[in-house]
Amino acid sequence: IHRRDFVVTWSMVARVPLFADLNAHEIGTVMQCLRSRSCRPGEVIVRKGEEAHSMYLIASGDVEVVLPGEHVRLGPGDFFGEMAILRRRRRSATVKASTHCRLLVLDADDLHELLEANPSIAAHLHNVAQARGSRKSS
Ligand code: CMP
């Protein structure tokens, strides 16, 4: 598959709410770990039940999390794919691009290092994963 990559800039990373408390040096470090991935509308980014190797931050565009009975839309500044990495499980849901998307991809090893160095990011990520995981569709 040929994907048109884009350059991950410092300001793109600095705009991600999850990284809001990092200083300039730390943002630079995170930036070096991030890869870019562009997706076309409808493209499946992660598939329920698959093994997980990375999590994703949305730089632009919208994605849809396919849950029983509902689709949850996530947009710029949001992230997904954290649950399987944190819990060392398989993907809990399929996530697909609703629009053309630019994603920042963080591999599991780099994420674990980032979380060790930044307890407040770790706490936030765990809280979000917990809330998402315990949410029942009505
Ligand atoms: P993961 O299980 O790795 O892969 C599917 C992702 O969908 C999951 O991580 C979360 O990032 C996301 N997800 C799962 N459930 C919800 C939910 N209720 N609301 C928003 N996002 C969710």
Residues whose N, C-alpha, C, O or C-beta is under 5 A from the ligand:
A	BS01	CMP	V65 V72 F79 F80 G81 E82 M83 A84 I85 R90 R91 S92 A93 R132 R135
